[in-house]
């Protein structure tokens, strides 16, 4: 970027995200690729890009002025995550939901 031509048509970026890649790259690796990219985009957009359960979106709606996009697009429009016993069990084990049973 420092060595660019003065008449270069593209503007100077505010942030750059570098991705390490090779023939064996696992693009679905949560900690190596997905998490750094999500954090970079969250920083650029100044918003939270995680997906939340309906219970968390409900709490966000009453405690925050701005809802995360997943809550705006899903929970507020009555399109939350489709739940199952297995999904609820994993969420309780991870500490994301309360166990009401």
C-alpha positions in Angstrom: 0.0 0.0 0.0 2.8 2.4 0.8 4.4 1.8 -2.6 1.2 2.4 -4.7 1.2 4.8 -7.6 -0.3 8.3 -6.6 -3.0 8.0 -9.3 -4.1 4.6 -8.1 -8.0 4.6 -8.5 -8.8 2.7 -5.3 -8.9 4.4 -1.9 -6.5 3.6 0.9 -8.1 0.9 3.1 -8.7 1.6 6.8 -8.1 -2.1 7.7 -6.6 -5.2 6.0 -7.4 -8.8 6.8 -4.6 -11.3 5.8 -5.5 -14.9 5.2 -2.9 -17.7 5.3 -3.7 -20.2 2.5 -2.2 -23.1 0.8 -3.4 -26.3 -1.0 -4.3 -28.0 2.3 -6.1 -25.1 4.0 -9.2 -26.1 5.9 -11.5 -23.1 5.3 -14.0 -24.4 7.9 -11.5 -24.3 10.8 -13.3 -22.3 13.4 -10.3 -20.8 15.2 -8.0 -20.5 12.3 -10.2 -18.9 9.7 -13.8 -18.3 10.7 -13.2 -16.6 14.1 -10.5 -14.1 12.8 -12.6 -13.2 9.8 -15.8 -12.7 11.9 -13.9 -10.5 14.3 -12.4 -8.5 11.5 -15.9 -7.9 9.9 -17.4 -7.1 13.3 -14.7 -4.5 13.8 -15.3 -3.0 10.4 -19.1 -3.0 10.8 -19.2 -2.2 14.5 -21.7 -4.9 15.2 -22.0 -8.4 16.6 -22.2 -11.1 13.8 -22.8 -14.1 16.1 -26.0 -16.1 15.9 -28.1 -16.1 19.1 -30.9 -18.3 20.5 -34.4 -16.7 20.9 -33.9 -16.4 24.7 -30.7 -14.4 24.2 -32.4 -12.1 21.6 -35.3 -11.6 24.0 -32.8 -10.4 26.7 -31.0 -8.2 24.2 -34.2 -6.6 23.2 -34.8 -5.4 26.8 -31.3 -4.6 27.7 -29.7 -3.0 24.6 -30.7 -0.3 22.2 -29.2 -2.0 19.2 -29.9 -5.7 18.5 -27.3 -7.9 16.7 -28.2 -8.5 13.0 -29.1 -12.2 13.7 -31.7 -11.1 16.3 -33.1 -8.4 13.9 -33.4 -10.8 11.0 -34.5 -13.9 12.9 -36.1 -13.3 16.4 -37.9 -10.0 15.7 -39.4 -11.4 12.5 -40.5 -14.6 14.3 -37.9 -16.7 12.6 -35.7 -18.0 15.4 -33.5 -21.1 15.4 -35.5 -24.3 15.0 -35.0 -26.1 18.4 -34.6 -29.7 19.3 -33.9 -31.6 22.5 -30.3 -32.3 21.3 -29.7 -28.6 20.4 -31.2 -27.5 23.8 -29.0 -30.0 25.6 -25.9 -28.7 23.9 -26.9 -25.1 24.6 -27.4 -25.9 28.3 -24.1 -27.7 28.6 -22.3 -24.7 27.0 -24.0 -22.3 29.4 -26.0 -20.5 26.7 -29.4 -21.4 28.0 -30.9 -22.0 31.4 -32.1 -25.5 32.3 -35.8 -25.2 33.2 -36.5 -28.9 33.5 
